[in-house]
Amino acid sequence: MTTVLQARGLTKHYGHVVAMDNTDFDLRAGEILAVIGDNGAGKSTLIKALTGAVIPDSGTISLKGEEVHFRDALDARKAGIETVYQELGVAPALDITQNLYLGREQRRKGFLGTVFRKLDKPAMRRGSARQMADLGIRVQSIRQKVETLSGGQRQAVAVARVAAWATSVVIMDEPTAALGVRETNQVLGLIERVRENGLPVVLISHNMPNVFQVADRIHIHRLGRRIALVDPNSTTMEEAVAVMTGAKSPESLGGRA
Amino acid sequence: MTDTKPADAALLEQGEDRGGPVRAFVSSQVAGPLAALVLAVLVFSLTTSTFLNAGNLSLIATQSVVVGTLALGQTLIILTAGIDLANGAIMVMAAVVIGKLATDGNALWALVAGLVVCLVLGGLNGVLISRFSLPPFIVTLGVLSVLTAAARLYTDSQSYPISSDLLTILNDGPSIGGVDITYGVMLWIGLTAVLGYALTQTAWGVRVYAVGDNRAAAALTGIKVKRVLLSVYLTAAVVYAFAAWQALGRTPTADPSGYGTANLDSITAVVIGGTSLFGGRGGVVGTFIGALIVTVLANGLTQAGIDSLYQQVATGVLVVIAVAVDHFVRTRQTR
């Protein structure tokens, strides 16, 4: 299997604090890779480095085999890496279509678009209806304002936007943290759908049952580095948590992936 | 999440453009204010004999123009969850600069100088609010205070009579079927149309709403929030320059102490017009109607022989109703 996003020896210091300590990272094509770690393990610094929000002191990141140097989040986004955040990243007073195309609005062809900057609303509505249908997200109407949706549906809209624009990797930072059980399952189904539609997913989560439900591999982060990369089918939740918290050494695990 | 084929097909159909205008109108915030305006006009037409005639209706339009134009700029700012307490003062500053320069110079250049004054002052607000993330209420309150004094210092507290035809042209205009339609009213309608188009039909408009609605989400999608904010304050400044021109037509004197309550009056028009003070909801057409409602109330109550203090009571009650409706809409939908 080909590796889509890879990092080697990433290090980042903030004064005396070591946020990343020579860590590696591997995401394969077509997989959901869960990243787990205790609070303060440095997960978010790693993710920020992969999405251009933090520039590592040393180490390399490569995307589809080519080394990349993201200077900011926009660079990573241009390279096809999109992120869904824990806090619902949608504008409630705007409708679903406006949210999906926010920051990437399409203009009419020709004179109307170039001179009068007129939006191509019909084309955007068709595009967003197709995107929602591709991901199996059910809503009454694509013209619904997002505030009329449930929390799960709102997060689904956020996922749909990211999946629509990502061309290489989708990163989800605690996408279900604010959701109830049923809505969480909806979003997990959506994450699997994104993978089936061909995009590898990095899922950062504290929720072990969620992680074991959808992940193909689990990246365990501790003290600023990846200490294990395990297969959820041959590792138990208890073992993963024990390694994550330092109660067990990673070498004791059977299911290295 | 599986087996959604029928739903998917229905969803795809939703992408097609159909049944749009009527539904869009009803769901827009314009319907409420428009109903209020129609109701007020009906009531005054039936209860007084002097309200419903061509002369009085053109007077209402003309009386609405200055605050109505200021309120268009105010709308843009409030849509971004900001507020501009300095808009009246910026307009007065521009008006006195125009008046003073036109006294011993070219009226056209004076007008251009007035536009520059507005752009510099609006730009100052915009930079302080966008670059330095200062709260709009405090920034514009400070600018208001400085400008109120500065306009008097600049003019030695004198007024400048305006004699130039160019500067007062907005109070002229053709008479159509006995209704005088001033160029100023036409300009007001034109500005509403242009801004309405920009807000609803362009990417800039969507981004203005997004920035007011959920700034963090807008930033995460890659929208340059600070740039959008600055563009809003500069666009509003251009609108204020037109308001200054309107004001010189309405009363051909550039008075440094005039329009002292225009800032609050413009906010009143915006709120009555259905735009939310929390940002992200509303629009300029509602504001246009809101400005007309305020004038119709004042005018109609005068025609009915009711003390002008009650006009203020009526306006105040309307503002509270408008805010209550907005609060109800937001809390009902955001669950």
Chai-1 contact restraints between the chains, C-beta under 6 A:
chainA,res_idxA,chainB,res_idxB,connection_type,confidence,min_distance_angstrom,max_distance_angstrom,comment,restraint_id
A,G89,B,A217,contact,1.0,0.0,6.0,A-B,restraint_1
A,G89,B,L220,contact,1.0,0.0,6.0,A-B,restraint_2
A,V90,B,A217,contact,1.0,0.0,6.0,A-B,restraint_3
A,A91,B,A210,contact,1.0,0.0,6.0,A-B,restraint_4
A,A91,B,D213,contact,1.0,0.0,6.0,A-B,restraint_5
A,A91,B,N214,contact,1.0,0.0,6.0,A-B,restraint_6
A,A91,B,A217,contact,1.0,0.0,6.0,A-B,restraint_7
A,A93,B,D213,contact,1.0,0.0,6.0,A-B,restraint_8
A,A93,B,G280,contact,1.0,0.0,6.0,A-B,restraint_9
A,A93,B,R281,contact,1.0,0.0,6.0,A-B,restraint_10
A,Q98,B,V206,contact,1.0,0.0,6.0,A-B,restraint_11
A,L102,B,A210,contact,1.0,0.0,6.0,A-B,restraint_12
A,L102,B,T221,contact,1.0,0.0,6.0,A-B,restraint_13
A,G103,B,T221,contact,1.0,0.0,6.0,A-B,restraint_14
A,G103,B,G222,contact,1.0,0.0,6.0,A-B,restraint_15
A,G103,B,I223,contact,1.0,0.0,6.0,A-B,restraint_16
A,E105,B,A203,contact,1.0,0.0,6.0,A-B,restraint_17
A,E105,B,V206,contact,1.0,0.0,6.0,A-B,restraint_18
A,R117,B,T202,contact,1.0,0.0,6.0,A-B,restraint_19
A,K118,B,Q201,contact,1.0,0.0,6.0,A-B,restraint_20
A,L119,B,Q201,contact,1.0,0.0,6.0,A-B,restraint_21
A,P122,B,D17,contact,1.0,0.0,6.0,A-B,restraint_22
A,R125,B,G15,contact,1.0,0.0,6.0,A-B,restraint_23
A,R126,B,G15,contact,1.0,0.0,6.0,A-B,restraint_24
A,A129,B,L11,contact,1.0,0.0,6.0,A-B,restraint_25
A,A129,B,L12,contact,1.0,0.0,6.0,A-B,restraint_26
A,A129,B,Q14,contact,1.0,0.0,6.0,A-B,restraint_27
A,A129,B,G15,contact,1.0,0.0,6.0,A-B,restraint_28
A,M132,B,L11,contact,1.0,0.0,6.0,A-B,restraint_29
A,A133,B,D8,contact,1.0,0.0,6.0,A-B,restraint_30
A,A133,B,L11,contact,1.0,0.0,6.0,A-B,restraint_31
A,A133,B,L12,contact,1.0,0.0,6.0,A-B,restraint_32
A,G136,B,M1,contact,1.0,0.0,6.0,A-B,restraint_33
A,G136,B,T4,contact,1.0,0.0,6.0,A-B,restraint_34
A,R138,B,A7,contact,1.0,0.0,6.0,A-B,restraint_35
A,S141,B,Q14,contact,1.0,0.0,6.0,A-B,restraint_36
A,I142,B,Q14,contact,1.0,0.0,6.0,A-B,restraint_37
A,I142,B,G15,contact,1.0,0.0,6.0,A-B,restraint_38
A,E147,B,Q333,contact,1.0,0.0,6.0,A-B,restraint_39
A,E147,B,T334,contact,1.0,0.0,6.0,A-B,restraint_40
A,T148,B,Q333,contact,1.0,0.0,6.0,A-B,restraint_41
A,G189,B,M1,contact,1.0,0.0,6.0,A-B,restraint_42
